Amino acid sequence: GDMARAKQILGNHCGLIGGIPPALLKIASPQEVDDFCKDLIKTCGKGGGFMLGCNSSADDAKPANVRAMIDAVKKHGRY
């Protein structure tokens, strides 16, 4: 997606923040959130300079999905 392309272009010259669409936190299952976060961390985390987060306000997010996002960072965020 766009985050992978941004990482490819910018490399380690600039940090990236975001990558989680608010709709994912609203409609997905916790497992889908974990899988998405894992892939995003794998793609954008290499070399550092990446902070996973929601792209905009996530007022309608399911609490279980917010927890899944936090847990995914703890589980997959070491690189």
Jmol script that loads the backbone (N, CA, C; Angstrom):
load data "model"
ATOM      1  N   GLY A   1       0.793  -1.177   0.000  1.00  0.00           N
ATOM      2  CA  GLY A   1       0.000   0.000   0.000  1.00  0.00           C
ATOM      3  C   GLY A   1       0.849   1.259   0.000  1.00  0.00           C
ATOM      4  N   ASP A   2       0.236   2.331   0.358  1.00  0.00           N
ATOM      5  CA  ASP A   2       0.895   3.631   0.354  1.00  0.00           C
ATOM      6  C   ASP A   2       2.031   3.711   1.363  1.00  0.00           C
ATOM      7  N   MET A   3       1.869   3.077   2.520  1.00  0.00           N
ATOM      8  CA  MET A   3       2.932   3.121   3.535  1.00  0.00           C
ATOM      9  C   MET A   3       4.174   2.378   3.049  1.00  0.00           C
ATOM     10  N   ALA A   4       3.985   1.252   2.386  1.00  0.00           N
ATOM     11  CA  ALA A   4       5.121   0.506   1.849  1.00  0.00           C
ATOM     12  C   ALA A   4       5.846   1.339   0.802  1.00  0.00           C
ATOM     13  N   ARG A   5       5.092   2.007  -0.029  1.00  0.00           N
ATOM     14  CA  ARG A   5       5.697   2.869  -1.063  1.00  0.00           C
ATOM     15  C   ARG A   5       6.436   4.043  -0.423  1.00  0.00           C
ATOM     16  N   ALA A   6       5.842   4.640   0.600  1.00  0.00           N
ATOM     17  CA  ALA A   6       6.505   5.746   1.299  1.00  0.00           C
ATOM     18  C   ALA A   6       7.817   5.281   1.910  1.00  0.00           C
ATOM     19  N   LYS A   7       7.812   4.101   2.538  1.00  0.00           N
ATOM     20  CA  LYS A   7       9.039   3.573   3.146  1.00  0.00           C
ATOM     21  C   LYS A   7      10.088   3.314   2.074  1.00  0.00           C
ATOM     22  N   GLN A   8       9.649   2.786   0.936  1.00  0.00           N
ATOM     23  CA  GLN A   8      10.566   2.513  -0.167  1.00  0.00           C
ATOM     24  C   GLN A   8      11.215   3.803  -0.667  1.00  0.00           C
ATOM     25  N   ILE A   9      10.438   4.840  -0.809  1.00  0.00           N
ATOM     26  CA  ILE A   9      10.947   6.111  -1.332  1.00  0.00           C
ATOM     27  C   ILE A   9      11.806   6.829  -0.298  1.00  0.00           C
ATOM     28  N   LEU A  10      11.326   6.907   0.937  1.00  0.00           N
ATOM     29  CA  LEU A  10      11.996   7.704   1.970  1.00  0.00           C
ATOM     30  C   LEU A  10      13.100   6.962   2.700  1.00  0.00           C
ATOM     31  N   GLY A  11      13.014   5.637   2.724  1.00  0.00           N
ATOM     32  CA  GLY A  11      14.018   4.865   3.443  1.00  0.00           C
ATOM     33  C   GLY A  11      14.129   5.328   4.877  1.00  0.00           C
ATOM     34  N   ASN A  12      15.348   5.609   5.309  1.00  0.00           N
ATOM     35  CA  ASN A  12      15.592   6.065   6.677  1.00  0.00           C
ATOM     36  C   ASN A  12      15.791   7.574   6.763  1.00  0.00           C
ATOM     37  N   HIS A  13      15.426   8.293   5.710  1.00  0.00           N
ATOM     38  CA  HIS A  13      15.600   9.746   5.697  1.00  0.00           C
ATOM     39  C   HIS A  13      14.497  10.488   6.430  1.00  0.00           C
ATOM     40  N   CYS A  14      13.393   9.810   6.676  1.00  0.00           N
ATOM     41  CA  CYS A  14      12.242  10.458   7.294  1.00  0.00           C
ATOM     42  C   CYS A  14      11.435   9.408   8.047  1.00  0.00           C
ATOM     43  N   GLY A  15      10.909   9.773   9.196  1.00  0.00           N
ATOM     44  CA  GLY A  15      10.072   8.851   9.950  1.00  0.00           C
ATOM     45  C   GLY A  15       8.664   8.776   9.380  1.00  0.00           C
ATOM     46  N   LEU A  16       8.027   7.646   9.584  1.00  0.00           N
ATOM     47  CA  LEU A  16       6.645   7.444   9.155  1.00  0.00           C
ATOM     48  C   LEU A  16       5.773   7.216  10.382  1.00  0.00           C
ATOM     49  N   ILE A  17       4.596   7.800  10.371  1.00  0.00           N
ATOM     50  CA  ILE A  17       3.640   7.639  11.461  1.00  0.00           C
ATOM     51  C   ILE A  17       2.284   7.297  10.856  1.00  0.00           C
ATOM     52  N   GLY A  18       1.617   6.321  11.419  1.00  0.00           N
ATOM     53  CA  GLY A  18       0.260   5.993  10.982  1.00  0.00           C
ATOM     54  C   GLY A  18       0.167   4.613  10.391  1.00  0.00           C
ATOM     55  N   GLY A  19      -0.659   4.501   9.362  1.00  0.00           N
ATOM     56  CA  GLY A  19      -0.806   3.256   8.634  1.00  0.00           C
ATOM     57  C   GLY A  19      -2.052   2.458   8.951  1.00  0.00           C
ATOM     58  N   ILE A  20      -2.713   2.758  10.069  1.00  0.00           N
ATOM     59  CA  ILE A  20      -3.905   2.004  10.447  1.00  0.00           C
ATOM     60  C   ILE A  20      -5.154   2.789  10.031  1.00  0.00           C
ATOM     61  N   PRO A  21      -5.918   2.277   9.077  1.00  0.00           N
ATOM     62  CA  PRO A  21      -7.146   2.964   8.685  1.00  0.00           C
ATOM     63  C   PRO A  21      -8.192   2.887   9.803  1.00  0.00           C
ATOM     64  N   PRO A  22      -8.862   3.974  10.117  1.00  0.00           N
ATOM     65  CA  PRO A  22      -9.883   3.941  11.166  1.00  0.00           C
ATOM     66  C   PRO A  22     -10.962   2.885  10.916  1.00  0.00           C
ATOM     67  N   ALA A  23     -11.306   2.645   9.659  1.00  0.00           N
ATOM     68  CA  ALA A  23     -12.330   1.643   9.340  1.00  0.00           C
ATOM     69  C   ALA A  23     -11.915   0.249   9.795  1.00  0.00           C
ATOM     70  N   LEU A  24     -10.627  -0.037   9.765  1.00  0.00           N
ATOM     71  CA  LEU A  24     -10.142  -1.340  10.227  1.00  0.00           C
ATOM     72  C   LEU A  24     -10.490  -1.542  11.693  1.00  0.00           C
ATOM     73  N   LEU A  25     -10.285  -0.510  12.490  1.00  0.00           N
ATOM     74  CA  LEU A  25     -10.571  -0.612  13.919  1.00  0.00           C
ATOM     75  C   LEU A  25     -12.069  -0.657  14.195  1.00  0.00           C
ATOM     76  N   LYS A  26     -12.860  -0.213  13.242  1.00  0.00           N
ATOM     77  CA  LYS A  26     -14.317  -0.195  13.410  1.00  0.00           C
ATOM     78  C   LYS A  26     -14.972  -1.515  13.003  1.00  0.00           C
ATOM     79  N   ILE A  27     -14.512  -2.117  11.892  1.00  0.00           N
ATOM     80  CA  ILE A  27     -15.253  -3.255  11.335  1.00  0.00           C
ATOM     81  C   ILE A  27     -14.513  -4.589  11.360  1.00  0.00           C
ATOM     82  N   ALA A  28     -13.219  -4.582  11.518  1.00  0.00           N
ATOM     83  CA  ALA A  28     -12.448  -5.828  11.453  1.00  0.00           C
ATOM     84  C   ALA A  28     -12.551  -6.615  12.758  1.00  0.00           C
ATOM     85  N   SER A  29     -12.075  -7.842  12.697  1.00  0.00           N
ATOM     86  CA  SER A  29     -11.954  -8.647  13.913  1.00  0.00           C
ATOM     87  C   SER A  29     -10.608  -8.335  14.564  1.00  0.00           C
ATOM     88  N   PRO A  30     -10.453  -8.633  15.853  1.00  0.00           N
ATOM     89  CA  PRO A  30      -9.145  -8.435  16.490  1.00  0.00           C
ATOM     90  C   PRO A  30      -8.017  -9.185  15.769  1.00  0.00           C
ATOM     91  N   GLN A  31      -8.295 -10.374  15.244  1.00  0.00           N
ATOM     92  CA  GLN A  31      -7.268 -11.128  14.522  1.00  0.00           C
ATOM     93  C   GLN A  31      -6.873 -10.414  13.235  1.00  0.00           C
ATOM     94  N   GLU A  32      -7.840  -9.836  12.542  1.00  0.00           N
ATOM     95  CA  GLU A  32      -7.536  -9.085  11.324  1.00  0.00           C
ATOM     96  C   GLU A  32      -6.700  -7.850  11.643  1.00  0.00           C
ATOM     97  N   VAL A  33      -6.988  -7.198  12.754  1.00  0.00           N
ATOM     98  CA  VAL A  33      -6.191  -6.044  13.185  1.00  0.00           C
ATOM     99  C   VAL A  33      -4.763  -6.490  13.470  1.00  0.00           C
ATOM    100  N   ASP A  34      -4.609  -7.597  14.188  1.00  0.00           N
ATOM    101  CA  ASP A  34      -3.270  -8.117  14.490  1.00  0.00           C
ATOM    102  C   ASP A  34      -2.509  -8.432  13.206  1.00  0.00           C
ATOM    103  N   ASP A  35      -3.158  -9.116  12.283  1.00  0.00           N
ATOM    104  CA  ASP A  35      -2.505  -9.473  11.016  1.00  0.00           C
ATOM    105  C   ASP A  35      -2.085  -8.228  10.235  1.00  0.00           C
ATOM    106  N   PHE A  36      -2.963  -7.225  10.174  1.00  0.00           N
ATOM    107  CA  PHE A  36      -2.663  -5.987   9.458  1.00  0.00           C
ATOM    108  C   PHE A  36      -1.469  -5.285  10.096  1.00  0.00           C
ATOM    109  N   CYS A  37      -1.492  -5.176  11.421  1.00  0.00           N
ATOM    110  CA  CYS A  37      -0.399  -4.511  12.140  1.00  0.00           C
ATOM    111  C   CYS A  37       0.915  -5.255  11.946  1.00  0.00           C
ATOM    112  N   LYS A  38       0.863  -6.572  12.025  1.00  0.00           N
ATOM    113  CA  LYS A  38       2.069  -7.386  11.836  1.00  0.00           C
ATOM    114  C   LYS A  38       2.691  -7.113  10.471  1.00  0.00           C
ATOM    115  N   ASP A  39       1.868  -7.129   9.426  1.00  0.00           N
ATOM    116  CA  ASP A  39       2.373  -6.872   8.072  1.00  0.00           C
ATOM    117  C   ASP A  39       2.919  -5.453   7.934  1.00  0.00           C
ATOM    118  N   LEU A  40       2.227  -4.488   8.536  1.00  0.00           N
ATOM    119  CA  LEU A  40       2.664  -3.096   8.457  1.00  0.00           C
ATOM    120  C   LEU A  40       3.998  -2.896   9.172  1.00  0.00           C
ATOM    121  N   ILE A  41       4.141  -3.491  10.335  1.00  0.00           N
ATOM    122  CA  ILE A  41       5.403  -3.398  11.078  1.00  0.00           C
ATOM    123  C   ILE A  41       6.527  -4.059  10.294  1.00  0.00           C
ATOM    124  N   LYS A  42       6.244  -5.208   9.702  1.00  0.00           N
ATOM    125  CA  LYS A  42       7.257  -5.912   8.907  1.00  0.00           C
ATOM    126  C   LYS A  42       7.700  -5.064   7.712  1.00  0.00           C
ATOM    127  N   THR A  43       6.742  -4.408   7.073  1.00  0.00           N
ATOM    128  CA  THR A  43       7.030  -3.604   5.884  1.00  0.00           C
ATOM    129  C   THR A  43       7.708  -2.280   6.212  1.00  0.00           C
ATOM    130  N   CYS A  44       7.230  -1.585   7.230  1.00  0.00           N
ATOM    131  CA  CYS A  44       7.688  -0.218   7.501  1.00  0.00           C
ATOM    132  C   CYS A  44       8.685  -0.110   8.646  1.00  0.00           C
ATOM    133  N   GLY A  45       8.819  -1.147   9.440  1.00  0.00           N
ATOM    134  CA  GLY A  45       9.660  -1.058  10.626  1.00  0.00           C
ATOM    135  C   GLY A  45      11.141  -1.282  10.402  1.00  0.00           C
ATOM    136  N   LYS A  46      11.492  -1.938   9.312  1.00  0.00           N
ATOM    137  CA  LYS A  46      12.901  -2.239   9.063  1.00  0.00           C
ATOM    138  C   LYS A  46      13.715  -0.957   9.014  1.00  0.00           C
ATOM    139  N   GLY A  47      14.768  -0.917   9.774  1.00  0.00           N
ATOM    140  CA  GLY A  47      15.630   0.257   9.803  1.00  0.00           C
ATOM    141  C   GLY A  47      15.168   1.336  10.759  1.00  0.00           C
ATOM    142  N   GLY A  48      14.032   1.113  11.422  1.00  0.00           N
ATOM    143  CA  GLY A  48      13.526   2.089  12.390  1.00  0.00           C
ATOM    144  C   GLY A  48      12.759   3.213  11.719  1.00  0.00           C
ATOM    145  N   GLY A  49      12.419   4.205  12.511  1.00  0.00           N
ATOM    146  CA  GLY A  49      11.729   5.380  11.997  1.00  0.00           C
ATOM    147  C   GLY A  49      10.261   5.174  11.704  1.00  0.00           C
ATOM    148  N   PHE A  50       9.630   4.196  12.374  1.00  0.00           N
ATOM    149  CA  PHE A  50       8.209   3.952  12.134  1.00  0.00           C
ATOM    150  C   PHE A  50       7.445   3.929  13.446  1.00  0.00           C
ATOM    151  N   MET A  51       6.348   4.700  13.487  1.00  0.00           N
ATOM    152  CA  MET A  51       5.444   4.700  14.641  1.00  0.00           C
ATOM    153  C   MET A  51       4.063   4.303  14.147  1.00  0.00           C
ATOM    154  N   LEU A  52       3.629   3.106  14.495  1.00  0.00           N
ATOM    155  CA  LEU A  52       2.317   2.626  14.086  1.00  0.00           C
ATOM    156  C   LEU A  52       1.234   3.413  14.796  1.00  0.00           C
ATOM    157  N   GLY A  53       0.215   3.796  14.072  1.00  0.00           N
ATOM    158  CA  GLY A  53      -0.895   4.519  14.667  1.00  0.00           C
ATOM    159  C   GLY A  53      -2.039   4.625  13.692  1.00  0.00           C
ATOM    160  N   CYS A  54      -3.131   5.177  14.162  1.00  0.00           N
ATOM    161  CA  CYS A  54      -4.321   5.364  13.339  1.00  0.00           C
ATOM    162  C   CYS A  54      -4.133   6.611  12.467  1.00  0.00           C
ATOM    163  N   ASN A  55      -4.601   6.529  11.234  1.00  0.00           N
ATOM    164  CA  ASN A  55      -4.418   7.631  10.288  1.00  0.00           C
ATOM    165  C   ASN A  55      -5.207   8.882  10.649  1.00  0.00           C
ATOM    166  N   SER A  56      -6.289   8.715  11.378  1.00  0.00           N
ATOM    167  CA  SER A  56      -7.105   9.850  11.807  1.00  0.00           C
ATOM    168  C   SER A  56      -7.939   9.405  13.001  1.00  0.00           C
ATOM    169  N   SER A  57      -8.897  10.200  13.372  1.00  0.00           N
ATOM    170  CA  SER A  57      -9.728   9.889  14.529  1.00  0.00           C
ATOM    171  C   SER A  57     -10.398   8.525  14.380  1.00  0.00           C
ATOM    172  N   ALA A  58     -10.381   7.770  15.451  1.00  0.00           N
ATOM    173  CA  ALA A  58     -10.982   6.434  15.448  1.00  0.00           C
ATOM    174  C   ALA A  58     -12.077   6.360  16.505  1.00  0.00           C
ATOM    175  N   ASP A  59     -12.957   7.348  16.496  1.00  0.00           N
ATOM    176  CA  ASP A  59     -14.013   7.432  17.508  1.00  0.00           C
ATOM    177  C   ASP A  59     -14.917   6.206  17.545  1.00  0.00           C
ATOM    178  N   ASP A  60     -15.127   5.564  16.401  1.00  0.00           N
ATOM    179  CA  ASP A  60     -16.027   4.416  16.322  1.00  0.00           C
ATOM    180  C   ASP A  60     -15.306   3.080  16.470  1.00  0.00           C
ATOM    181  N   ALA A  61     -14.058   3.103  16.866  1.00  0.00           N
ATOM    182  CA  ALA A  61     -13.276   1.871  16.978  1.00  0.00           C
ATOM    183  C   ALA A  61     -13.849   0.959  18.053  1.00  0.00           C
ATOM    184  N   LYS A  62     -13.810  -0.336  17.767  1.00  0.00           N
ATOM    185  CA  LYS A  62     -14.189  -1.327  18.771  1.00  0.00           C
ATOM    186  C   LYS A  62     -13.069  -1.382  19.808  1.00  0.00           C
ATOM    187  N   PRO A  63     -13.394  -1.331  21.089  1.00  0.00           N
ATOM    188  CA  PRO A  63     -12.349  -1.412  22.117  1.00  0.00           C
ATOM    189  C   PRO A  63     -11.456  -2.648  21.965  1.00  0.00           C
ATOM    190  N   ALA A  64     -12.028  -3.771  21.568  1.00  0.00           N
ATOM    191  CA  ALA A  64     -11.230  -4.989  21.388  1.00  0.00           C
ATOM    192  C   ALA A  64     -10.208  -4.817  20.268  1.00  0.00           C
ATOM    193  N   ASN A  65     -10.542  -4.018  19.257  1.00  0.00           N
ATOM    194  CA  ASN A  65      -9.605  -3.796  18.159  1.00  0.00           C
ATOM    195  C   ASN A  65      -8.498  -2.824  18.542  1.00  0.00           C
ATOM    196  N   VAL A  66      -8.819  -1.852  19.371  1.00  0.00           N
ATOM    197  CA  VAL A  66      -7.770  -0.958  19.882  1.00  0.00           C
ATOM    198  C   VAL A  66      -6.795  -1.771  20.723  1.00  0.00           C
ATOM    199  N   ARG A  67      -7.315  -2.660  21.554  1.00  0.00           N
ATOM    200  CA  ARG A  67      -6.463  -3.538  22.367  1.00  0.00           C
ATOM    201  C   ARG A  67      -5.627  -4.432  21.461  1.00  0.00           C
ATOM    202  N   ALA A  68      -6.224  -4.953  20.386  1.00  0.00           N
ATOM    203  CA  ALA A  68      -5.494  -5.805  19.448  1.00  0.00           C
ATOM    204  C   ALA A  68      -4.355  -5.040  18.783  1.00  0.00           C
ATOM    205  N   MET A  69      -4.573  -3.762  18.466  1.00  0.00           N
ATOM    206  CA  MET A  69      -3.520  -2.938  17.870  1.00  0.00           C
ATOM    207  C   MET A  69      -2.373  -2.743  18.863  1.00  0.00           C
ATOM    208  N   ILE A  70      -2.701  -2.444  20.103  1.00  0.00           N
ATOM    209  CA  ILE A  70      -1.673  -2.259  21.138  1.00  0.00           C
ATOM    210  C   ILE A  70      -0.902  -3.554  21.351  1.00  0.00           C
ATOM    211  N   ASP A  71      -1.629  -4.659  21.461  1.00  0.00           N
ATOM    212  CA  ASP A  71      -0.981  -5.954  21.669  1.00  0.00           C
ATOM    213  C   ASP A  71      -0.107  -6.341  20.487  1.00  0.00           C
ATOM    214  N   ALA A  72      -0.543  -5.994  19.269  1.00  0.00           N
ATOM    215  CA  ALA A  72       0.246  -6.304  18.075  1.00  0.00           C
ATOM    216  C   ALA A  72       1.581  -5.570  18.097  1.00  0.00           C
ATOM    217  N   VAL A  73       1.571  -4.332  18.549  1.00  0.00           N
ATOM    218  CA  VAL A  73       2.828  -3.577  18.645  1.00  0.00           C
ATOM    219  C   VAL A  73       3.759  -4.247  19.652  1.00  0.00           C
ATOM    220  N   LYS A  74       3.205  -4.660  20.775  1.00  0.00           N
ATOM    221  CA  LYS A  74       4.025  -5.338  21.785  1.00  0.00           C
ATOM    222  C   LYS A  74       4.562  -6.667  21.263  1.00  0.00           C
ATOM    223  N   LYS A  75       3.747  -7.375  20.489  1.00  0.00           N
ATOM    224  CA  LYS A  75       4.118  -8.701  20.002  1.00  0.00           C
ATOM    225  C   LYS A  75       5.044  -8.648  18.787  1.00  0.00           C
ATOM    226  N   HIS A  76       4.777  -7.744  17.862  1.00  0.00           N
ATOM    227  CA  HIS A  76       5.497  -7.726  16.580  1.00  0.00           C
ATOM    228  C   HIS A  76       6.412  -6.515  16.412  1.00  0.00           C
ATOM    229  N   GLY A  77       6.421  -5.609  17.373  1.00  0.00           N
ATOM    230  CA  GLY A  77       7.111  -4.338  17.202  1.00  0.00           C
ATOM    231  C   GLY A  77       8.590  -4.331  17.515  1.00  0.00           C
ATOM    232  N   ARG A  78       9.170  -5.475  17.675  1.00  0.00           N
ATOM    233  CA  ARG A  78      10.623  -5.546  17.898  1.00  0.00           C
ATOM    234  C   ARG A  78      11.290  -5.972  16.601  1.00  0.00           C
ATOM    235  N   TYR A  79      12.179  -5.144  16.107  1.00  0.00           N
ATOM    236  CA  TYR A  79      12.854  -5.476  14.850  1.00  0.00           C
ATOM    237  C   TYR A  79      14.289  -5.033  14.899  1.00  0.00           C
TER     238      TYR A  79
END
end "model"
wireframe off; spacefill off
backbone 0.3
color backbone group
